[in-house]
Amino acid sequence: MRVPLASSGLRKQDIEAVMRVLESGNLTMGQEVKKFESKMSGYLGVKHFIMVNSGSSANLLMIEALLRPAVSKPKLNPGDSVLVPAIAWPTTIWPLIQLGLNPLFVDVDPDTLALDLDSAQNLIDTSRIPVKGIFPIHPLGYAIPPSKLQKFISKNELILINDVCESLGSWSEGRHAGTSGIAASFSFYFSHHITTMEGGGIATDDDAFADDLRSMRSHGWSRDRSDAIAWNSTVSNNDSKFLFVSTGYNVRPMEIQAAIGSLQIDEIDEFVSRRREIARRVSETLDGTELNVIGAELLSNEELMMTNSWMLIPIKIKGTNIAARKREILNTLEKLEIETRPVLTGNFLSQPAIQRITRHAVDPNSFKFATEITETAFLVGAHHDLTNSQIDFLCESLKAVSSIQ
């Protein structure tokens, strides 16, 4: 029985919504996008949500807006250093490099897989490199407590932006993951908690930042800004409908994406509840074996349960001879058609691209826990579309491979 890492997540009503939009002839960013943005800002508890074509583009736009705002002073400048986790997804890192910033890698907490703030503090205290920002990933459904992030950035006077592409539906200390900084990116790729097929967006409470994001997602256009009229009044020789006030890209979303998103976000609590139940089943199955679910302790604590929305399930192998056992476990699971994958990309410092681009890159092995997680852990699916039969088969198979020596 096949147990995939993800499902399309599309339902009959989603496809019907797509057809209605296509038949309307309104295809690119319009009323459906505005409706979805309103629903997302309400759900997240933020003033603004700006939809774009992917979570990767959301990361790119956040960095662009920090570097080149239309009106205010830049919050970051080329050459500035920004803290990032050693276990990361490429499009958290590439915008920093592409736009002239310096990513400073930090080891992760083995219990949460998030950027370890104690290691980050040690890097700041011992390094001669001035640090201006921090860009943590809230990994695989886990919400980093906002009080810890706020204490850290206040002490070190840092800019905080958040990558929450993996953690829609997770809450900590009464706030949604990532909403305590200047901005947070989200992804609605088909494997995530809700889907718009491709798609993403940015949450922020900063009015000027939101306006810059609206311009920058559409070539630098003024037309969707809240201050568009004020901008138009300052020019006399340009058509106000074609006024460009910032740098920009074309990363606009489509109306069909937003139409799907508006339906899906209404059921986010149900989707996340199902994912938590799958994680609980897997964790209970593996209790007492040499495989354990990273973050399992959150499932038995009512207060902490909300802090993880379980995009996927990270499983760590304990005991001896782990490298050989991991190979055999993964081979066995794949033969059973149970899909597995590494934890994000594993230790990103060991990837060929980062080794080539940052020729001064630190030895990947100097990141103890990122290396350990890469060598000992793997992911299985927790998608809310998995059937009870698939979940039963997943648990039975994991129980069976847990005894591999």
One Martini backbone bead per residue (centre of mass of N, CA, C, O) as a GRO file, in nm:
protein
  405
    1MET     BB    1   0.093   0.038   0.025
    2ARG     BB    2   0.071   0.364  -0.041
    3VAL     BB    3   0.278   0.626   0.132
    4PRO     BB    4   0.286   0.942   0.103
    5LEU     BB    5   0.409   1.258   0.168
    6ALA     BB    6   0.177   1.355  -0.036
    7SER     BB    7  -0.090   1.561  -0.155
    8SER     BB    8  -0.285   1.764  -0.339
    9GLY     BB    9  -0.559   1.852  -0.162
   10LEU     BB   10  -0.785   1.826  -0.364
   11ARG     BB   11  -1.121   1.909  -0.416
   12LYS     BB   12  -1.415   1.942  -0.560
   13GLN     BB   13  -1.459   2.244  -0.469
   14ASP     BB   14  -1.189   2.346  -0.583
   15ILE     BB   15  -1.238   2.278  -0.882
   16GLU     BB   16  -1.498   2.443  -0.907
   17ALA     BB   17  -1.363   2.716  -0.846
   18VAL     BB   18  -1.176   2.717  -1.087
   19MET     BB   19  -1.395   2.713  -1.306
   20ARG     BB   20  -1.529   2.980  -1.229
   21VAL     BB   21  -1.284   3.154  -1.287
   22LEU     BB   22  -1.231   3.078  -1.579
   23GLU     BB   23  -1.520   3.168  -1.677
   24SER     BB   24  -1.483   3.477  -1.596
   25GLY     BB   25  -1.176   3.583  -1.698
   26ASN     BB   26  -1.035   3.614  -1.409
   27LEU     BB   27  -0.693   3.542  -1.355
   28THR     BB   28  -0.549   3.765  -1.219
   29MET     BB   29  -0.503   3.958  -0.974
   30GLY     BB   30  -0.788   4.005  -0.751
   31GLN     BB   31  -1.065   3.937  -0.569
   32GLU     BB   32  -0.967   3.659  -0.471
   33VAL     BB   33  -0.707   3.760  -0.343
   34LYS     BB   34  -0.836   3.956  -0.142
   35LYS     BB   35  -1.000   3.744   0.008
   36PHE     BB   36  -0.764   3.566   0.101
   37GLU     BB   37  -0.604   3.784   0.249
   38SER     BB   38  -0.824   3.838   0.459
   39LYS     BB   39  -0.836   3.553   0.579
   40MET     BB   40  -0.537   3.534   0.663
   41SER     BB   41  -0.518   3.779   0.851
   42GLY     BB   42  -0.737   3.676   1.043
   43TYR     BB   43  -0.606   3.407   1.125
   44LEU     BB   44  -0.316   3.533   1.214
   45GLY     BB   45  -0.341   3.832   1.337
   46VAL     BB   46  -0.302   4.051   1.103
   47LYS     BB   47  -0.303   4.329   0.892
   48HIS     BB   48  -0.128   4.171   0.665
   49PHE     BB   49  -0.169   4.001   0.339
   50ILE     BB   50   0.059   3.885   0.080
   51MET     BB   51   0.019   3.749  -0.219
   52VAL     BB   52   0.194   3.487  -0.395
   53ASN     BB   53   0.341   3.227  -0.600
   54SER     BB   54   0.536   3.168  -0.341
   55GLY     BB   55   0.741   3.105  -0.075
   56SER     BB   56   1.002   3.186  -0.216
   57SER     BB   57   0.902   3.469  -0.303
   58ALA     BB   58   0.851   3.569  -0.020
   59ASN     BB   59   1.145   3.574   0.066
   60LEU     BB   60   1.249   3.764  -0.152
   61LEU     BB   61   1.062   4.009  -0.084
   62MET     BB   62   1.151   4.062   0.204
   63ILE     BB   63   1.444   4.135   0.135
   64GLU     BB   64   1.388   4.362  -0.066
   65ALA     BB   65   1.227   4.544   0.141
   66LEU     BB   66   1.468   4.581   0.339
   67LEU     BB   67   1.668   4.714   0.121
   68ARG     BB   68   1.424   4.872  -0.088
   69PRO     BB   69   1.251   5.102   0.000
   70ALA     BB   70   1.050   5.364  -0.110
   71VAL     BB   71   1.087   5.551   0.171
   72SER     BB   72   1.234   5.426   0.381
   73LYS     BB   73   1.473   5.304   0.562
   74PRO     BB   74   1.682   5.065   0.555
   75LYS     BB   75   1.717   4.760   0.743
   76LEU     BB   76   1.915   4.665   0.519
   77ASN     BB   77   2.249   4.592   0.386
   78PRO     BB   78   2.483   4.530   0.194
   79GLY     BB   79   2.679   4.285   0.387
   80ASP     BB   80   2.501   4.186   0.581
   81SER     BB   81   2.426   3.981   0.858
   82VAL     BB   82   2.246   3.657   0.880
   83LEU     BB   83   2.073   3.439   1.062
   84VAL     BB   84   2.081   3.078   1.010
   85PRO     BB   85   2.005   2.759   0.960
   86ALA     BB   86   2.167   2.455   0.891
   87ILE     BB   87   1.873   2.362   0.858
   88ALA     BB   88   1.753   2.407   0.525
   89TRP     BB   89   1.611   2.584   0.272
   90PRO     BB   90   1.721   2.732  -0.007
   91THR     BB   91   1.496   2.982  -0.013
   92THR     BB   92   1.625   3.109   0.247
   93ILE     BB   93   1.922   3.164   0.133
   94TRP     BB   94   1.938   3.283  -0.160
   95PRO     BB   95   1.835   3.580  -0.119
   96LEU     BB   96   2.075   3.673   0.043
   97ILE     BB   97   2.290   3.624  -0.175
   98GLN     BB   98   2.151   3.762  -0.424
   99LEU     BB   99   2.125   4.049  -0.233
  100GLY     BB  100   2.413   4.078  -0.055
  101LEU     BB  101   2.413   3.884   0.179
  102ASN     BB  102   2.515   3.716   0.495
  103PRO     BB  103   2.509   3.397   0.586
  104LEU     BB  104   2.476   3.271   0.922
  105PHE     BB  105   2.538   2.975   1.058
  106VAL     BB  106   2.331   2.763   1.273
  107ASP     BB  107   2.261   2.554   1.489
  108VAL     BB  108   2.049   2.306   1.612
  109ASP     BB  109   1.783   2.181   1.779
  110PRO     BB  110   1.724   1.844   1.837
  111ASP     BB  111   1.417   1.879   1.957
  112THR     BB  112   1.309   2.095   1.705
  113LEU     BB  113   1.506   2.198   1.449
  114ALA     BB  114   1.578   2.472   1.537
  115LEU     BB  115   1.726   2.743   1.586
  116ASP     BB  116   1.987   2.801   1.811
  117LEU     BB  117   2.013   3.058   2.038
  118ASP     BB  118   2.271   2.985   2.191
  119SER     BB  119   2.452   2.958   1.943
  120ALA     BB  120   2.395   3.243   1.838
  121GLN     BB  121   2.512   3.394   2.081
  122ASN     BB  122   2.796   3.279   2.060
  123LEU     BB  123   2.856   3.394   1.780
  124ILE     BB  124   2.825   3.691   1.856
  125ASP     BB  125   3.036   3.693   2.098
  126THR     BB  126   3.290   3.561   1.909
  127SER     BB  127   3.243   3.735   1.671
  128ARG     BB  128   3.345   3.995   1.436
  129ILE     BB  129   3.071   3.980   1.307
  130PRO     BB  130   2.820   4.170   1.232
  131VAL     BB  131   2.480   4.152   1.329
  132LYS     BB  132   2.140   4.231   1.185
  133GLY     BB  133   1.997   3.937   1.156
  134ILE     BB  134   1.707   3.703   1.155
  135PHE     BB  135   1.617   3.369   0.986
  136PRO     BB  136   1.395   3.165   1.085
  137ILE     BB  137   1.279   2.840   1.098
  138HIS     BB  138   0.966   2.681   1.117
  139PRO     BB  139   0.978   2.345   1.159
  140LEU     BB  140   0.751   2.109   1.058
  141GLY     BB  141   0.527   2.285   1.257
  142TYR     BB  142   0.710   2.454   1.443
  143ALA     BB  143   0.684   2.692   1.709
  144ILE     BB  144   0.859   2.947   1.799
  145PRO     BB  145   0.884   3.119   2.068
  146PRO     BB  146   0.838   3.461   2.085
  147SER     BB  147   0.988   3.531   2.350
  148LYS     BB  148   1.267   3.425   2.259
  149LEU     BB  149   1.299   3.604   2.010
  150GLN     BB  150   1.260   3.880   2.146
  151LYS     BB  151   1.492   3.861   2.346
  152PHE     BB  152   1.715   3.825   2.133
  153ILE     BB  153   1.669   4.085   1.956
  154SER     BB  154   1.690   4.290   2.187
  155LYS     BB  155   1.978   4.226   2.283
  156ASN     BB  156   2.098   4.247   1.956
  157GLU     BB  157   1.958   4.432   1.754
  158LEU     BB  158   1.744   4.284   1.550
  159ILE     BB  159   1.621   4.155   1.264
  160LEU     BB  160   1.292   3.997   1.213
  161ILE     BB  161   1.241   3.708   1.018
  162ASN     BB  162   1.009   3.456   0.884
  163ASP     BB  163   0.989   3.100   0.824
  164VAL     BB  164   0.648   2.949   0.766
  165CYS     BB  165   0.610   2.731   0.531
  166GLU     BB  166   0.576   2.466   0.748
  167SER     BB  167   0.361   2.622   0.992
  168LEU     BB  168   0.077   2.615   0.951
  169GLY     BB  169  -0.117   2.602   1.254
  170SER     BB  170   0.086   2.727   1.461
  171TRP     BB  171   0.111   2.784   1.823
  172SER     BB  172   0.245   3.046   2.055
  173GLU     BB  173   0.149   3.230   2.309
  174GLY     BB  174  -0.114   3.318   2.122
  175ARG     BB  175   0.056   3.287   1.854
  176HIS     BB  176   0.149   3.278   1.551
  177ALA     BB  177   0.379   3.173   1.371
  178GLY     BB  178   0.598   3.454   1.303
  179THR     BB  179   0.426   3.728   1.417
  180SER     BB  180   0.676   3.895   1.580
  181GLY     BB  181   0.784   4.026   1.337
  182ILE     BB  182   0.794   4.194   1.050
  183ALA     BB  183   0.787   3.903   0.899
  184ALA     BB  184   0.613   3.628   0.712
  185SER     BB  185   0.636   3.323   0.553
  186PHE     BB  186   0.433   3.135   0.309
  187SER     BB  187   0.304   2.806   0.206
  188PHE     BB  188   0.089   2.634  -0.072
  189TYR     BB  189   0.187   2.379  -0.134
  190PHE     BB  190   0.063   2.061  -0.187
  191SER     BB  191   0.204   1.947   0.096
  192HIS     BB  192   0.058   2.134   0.272
  193HIS     BB  193  -0.187   2.238   0.484
  194ILE     BB  194  -0.243   2.413   0.239
  195THR     BB  195  -0.369   2.468  -0.098
  196THR     BB  196  -0.270   2.636  -0.435
  197MET     BB  197  -0.047   2.442  -0.538
  198GLU     BB  198   0.074   2.711  -0.571
  199GLY     BB  199   0.205   2.935  -0.321
  200GLY     BB  200   0.196   3.247  -0.122
  201GLY     BB  201   0.313   3.461   0.162
  202ILE     BB  202   0.278   3.771   0.367
  203ALA     BB  203   0.318   3.873   0.702
  204THR     BB  204   0.209   4.196   0.847
  205ASP     BB  205   0.210   4.515   1.055
  206ASP     BB  206   0.351   4.685   0.832
  207ASP     BB  207   0.248   4.923   0.622
  208ALA     BB  208   0.498   4.992   0.445
  209PHE     BB  209   0.584   4.704   0.388
  210ALA     BB  210   0.326   4.617   0.246
  211ASP     BB  211   0.345   4.818   0.013
  212ASP     BB  212   0.613   4.713  -0.099
  213LEU     BB  213   0.513   4.428  -0.161
  214ARG     BB  214   0.294   4.512  -0.365
  215SER     BB  215   0.494   4.630  -0.565
  216MET     BB  216   0.718   4.395  -0.589
  217ARG     BB  217   0.518   4.172  -0.711
  218SER     BB  218   0.464   4.421  -0.950
  219HIS     BB  219   0.747   4.572  -1.068
  220GLY     BB  220   0.672   4.846  -0.875
  221TRP     BB  221   0.394   4.920  -0.854
  222SER     BB  222   0.140   5.148  -0.727
  223ARG     BB  223  -0.168   5.042  -0.749
  224ASP     BB  224  -0.176   4.858  -0.453
  225ARG     BB  225  -0.137   5.089  -0.278
  226SER     BB  226  -0.240   5.296  -0.018
  227ASP     BB  227  -0.047   5.547  -0.158
  228ALA     BB  228  -0.115   5.596  -0.464
  229ILE     BB  229  -0.231   5.885  -0.474
  230ALA     BB  230   0.017   6.028  -0.365
  231TRP     BB  231   0.204   5.940  -0.591
  232ASN     BB  232   0.042   6.055  -0.832
  233SER     BB  233   0.066   6.363  -0.730
  234THR     BB  234   0.397   6.380  -0.795
  235VAL     BB  235   0.316   6.361  -1.100
  236SER     BB  236   0.307   6.474  -1.467
  237ASN     BB  237   0.458   6.262  -1.695
  238ASN     BB  238   0.277   6.020  -1.589
  239ASP     BB  239   0.091   5.753  -1.589
  240SER     BB  240  -0.072   5.645  -1.309
  241LYS     BB  241  -0.110   5.342  -1.417
  242PHE     BB  242   0.231   5.369  -1.476
  243LEU     BB  243   0.368   5.353  -1.176
  244PHE     BB  244   0.707   5.338  -1.045
  245VAL     BB  245   0.844   5.299  -0.690
  246SER     BB  246   1.005   5.023  -0.722
  247THR     BB  247   1.121   4.749  -0.703
  248GLY     BB  248   1.090   4.420  -0.886
  249TYR     BB  249   0.855   4.168  -0.978
  250ASN     BB  250   0.689   3.863  -1.104
  251VAL     BB  251   0.479   3.726  -0.823
  252ARG     BB  252   0.200   3.674  -0.897
  253PRO     BB  253  -0.105   3.562  -0.847
  254MET     BB  254  -0.380   3.363  -0.898
  255GLU     BB  255  -0.717   3.327  -0.880
  256ILE     BB  256  -0.728   3.018  -0.847
  257GLN     BB  257  -0.554   3.003  -0.594
  258ALA     BB  258  -0.734   3.180  -0.408
  259ALA     BB  259  -0.995   3.014  -0.428
  260ILE     BB  260  -0.876   2.770  -0.289
  261GLY     BB  261  -0.768   2.905  -0.029
  262SER     BB  262  -1.045   3.000   0.086
  263LEU     BB  263  -1.144   2.709   0.136
  264GLN     BB  264  -0.904   2.586   0.302
  265ILE     BB  265  -0.880   2.785   0.550
  266ASP     BB  266  -1.158   2.695   0.675
  267GLU     BB  267  -1.000   2.387   0.738
  268ILE     BB  268  -0.734   2.398   0.909
  269ASP     BB  269  -0.811   2.264   1.181
  270GLU     BB  270  -0.879   1.987   1.061
  271PHE     BB  271  -0.609   1.929   0.927
  272VAL     BB  272  -0.430   1.950   1.183
  273SER     BB  273  -0.573   1.739   1.353
  274ARG     BB  274  -0.504   1.504   1.167
  275ARG     BB  275  -0.197   1.530   1.186
  276ARG     BB  276  -0.177   1.485   1.491
  277GLU     BB  277  -0.297   1.201   1.488
  278ILE     BB  278  -0.077   1.073   1.317
  279ALA     BB  279   0.160   1.141   1.504
  280ARG     BB  280   0.047   0.988   1.747
  281ARG     BB  281   0.040   0.708   1.625
  282VAL     BB  282   0.340   0.687   1.562
  283SER     BB  283   0.448   0.740   1.846
  284GLU     BB  284   0.304   0.501   1.989
  285THR     BB  285   0.427   0.278   1.814
  286LEU     BB  286   0.744   0.367   1.892
  287ASP     BB  287   0.726   0.308   2.173
  288GLY     BB  288   1.025   0.147   2.291
  289THR     BB  289   1.202   0.203   2.059
  290GLU     BB  290   1.468   0.301   1.819
  291LEU     BB  291   1.228   0.490   1.742
  292ASN     BB  292   1.170   0.851   1.728
  293VAL     BB  293   0.975   1.128   1.770
  294ILE     BB  294   1.023   1.445   1.702
  295GLY     BB  295   0.813   1.603   1.942
  296ALA     BB  296   0.626   1.403   2.109
  297GLU     BB  297   0.577   1.570   2.377
  298LEU     BB  298   0.353   1.761   2.249
  299LEU     BB  299   0.113   1.540   2.235
  300SER     BB  300   0.076   1.524   2.578
  301ASN     BB  301   0.029   1.848   2.572
  302GLU     BB  302  -0.218   2.069   2.558
  303GLU     BB  303  -0.054   2.337   2.545
  304LEU     BB  304   0.176   2.230   2.327
  305MET     BB  305   0.018   2.111   2.080
  306MET     BB  306  -0.009   2.389   1.909
  307THR     BB  307   0.315   2.404   1.825
  308ASN     BB  308   0.224   2.159   1.619
  309SER     BB  309   0.128   2.080   1.263
  310TRP     BB  310   0.262   1.856   1.099
  311MET     BB  311   0.387   1.823   0.804
  312LEU     BB  312   0.586   1.613   0.922
  313ILE     BB  313   0.770   1.315   1.035
  314PRO     BB  314   1.024   1.296   1.262
  315ILE     BB  315   1.278   1.037   1.267
  316LYS     BB  316   1.481   0.875   1.511
  317ILE     BB  317   1.779   0.693   1.545
  318LYS     BB  318   1.886   0.462   1.770
  319GLY     BB  319   2.192   0.353   1.883
  320THR     BB  320   2.360   0.139   1.673
  321ASN     BB  321   2.458   0.136   1.357
  322ILE     BB  322   2.297   0.371   1.203
  323ALA     BB  323   2.375   0.394   0.906
  324ALA     BB  324   2.295   0.105   0.822
  325ARG     BB  325   2.008   0.105   0.934
  326LYS     BB  326   1.899   0.338   0.771
  327ARG     BB  327   1.930   0.215   0.494
  328GLU     BB  328   1.746  -0.032   0.552
  329ILE     BB  329   1.492   0.116   0.637
  330LEU     BB  330   1.451   0.284   0.378
  331ASN     BB  331   1.447   0.049   0.178
  332THR     BB  332   1.205  -0.095   0.303
  333LEU     BB  333   0.997   0.133   0.282
  334GLU     BB  334   1.017   0.176  -0.025
  335LYS     BB  335   0.926  -0.116  -0.099
  336LEU     BB  336   0.641  -0.047   0.053
  337GLU     BB  337   0.565   0.254  -0.044
  338ILE     BB  338   0.717   0.439   0.167
  339GLU     BB  339   0.782   0.753   0.191
  340THR     BB  340   1.093   0.936   0.202
  341ARG     BB  341   1.308   1.183   0.375
  342PRO     BB  342   1.477   1.430   0.459
  343VAL     BB  343   1.563   1.692   0.661
  344LEU     BB  344   1.507   1.861   0.429
  345THR     BB  345   1.857   1.888   0.343
  346GLY     BB  346   1.992   1.895   0.579
  347ASN     BB  347   2.301   1.989   0.589
  348PHE     BB  348   2.358   2.267   0.403
  349LEU     BB  349   2.681   2.278   0.409
  350SER     BB  350   2.696   1.997   0.224
  351GLN     BB  351   2.612   2.132  -0.020
  352PRO     BB  352   2.739   2.205  -0.325
  353ALA     BB  353   2.640   2.496  -0.363
  354ILE     BB  354   2.745   2.623  -0.094
  355GLN     BB  355   3.040   2.541  -0.134
  356ARG     BB  356   3.078   2.708  -0.397
  357ILE     BB  357   2.970   2.995  -0.318
  358THR     BB  358   3.101   2.956  -0.019
  359ARG     BB  359   3.434   2.932   0.006
  360HIS     BB  360   3.426   2.998   0.335
  361ALA     BB  361   3.296   2.766   0.440
  362VAL     BB  362   3.203   2.586   0.687
  363ASP     BB  363   3.233   2.305   0.834
  364PRO     BB  364   2.974   2.092   0.859
  365ASN     BB  365   3.085   1.928   1.118
  366SER     BB  366   3.056   2.185   1.319
  367PHE     BB  367   2.750   2.089   1.314
  368LYS     BB  368   2.645   1.870   1.522
  369PHE     BB  369   2.324   1.846   1.496
  370ALA     BB  370   2.293   1.863   1.193
  371THR     BB  371   2.459   1.607   1.145
  372GLU     BB  372   2.298   1.412   1.322
  373ILE     BB  373   2.026   1.441   1.176
  374THR     BB  374   2.124   1.356   0.897
  375GLU     BB  375   2.224   1.060   0.999
  376THR     BB  376   1.941   0.974   1.192
  377ALA     BB  377   1.712   1.105   1.009
  378PHE     BB  378   1.359   1.112   0.906
  379LEU     BB  379   1.073   1.121   0.682
  380VAL     BB  380   0.718   1.118   0.705
  381GLY     BB  381   0.396   1.124   0.653
  382ALA     BB  382   0.096   1.372   0.744
  383HIS     BB  383  -0.136   1.384   0.565
  384HIS     BB  384  -0.481   1.451   0.575
  385ASP     BB  385  -0.543   1.236   0.328
  386LEU     BB  386  -0.493   1.003   0.481
  387THR     BB  387  -0.586   0.699   0.549
  388ASN     BB  388  -0.646   0.464   0.779
  389SER     BB  389  -0.499   0.241   0.621
  390GLN     BB  390  -0.234   0.396   0.579
  391ILE     BB  391  -0.172   0.442   0.877
  392ASP     BB  392  -0.163   0.150   0.962
  393PHE     BB  393   0.067   0.070   0.767
  394LEU     BB  394   0.275   0.266   0.869
  395CYS     BB  395   0.289   0.162   1.162
  396GLU     BB  396   0.354  -0.134   1.104
  397SER     BB  397   0.617  -0.077   0.944
  398LEU     BB  398   0.771   0.080   1.161
  399LYS     BB  399   0.768  -0.145   1.370
  400ALA     BB  400   0.927  -0.348   1.199
  401VAL     BB  401   1.192  -0.165   1.141
  402SER     BB  402   1.276  -0.110   1.445
  403SER     BB  403   1.431  -0.409   1.459
  404ILE     BB  404   1.662  -0.327   1.304
  405GLN     BB  405   2.032  -0.423   1.320
   0.00000   0.00000   0.00000
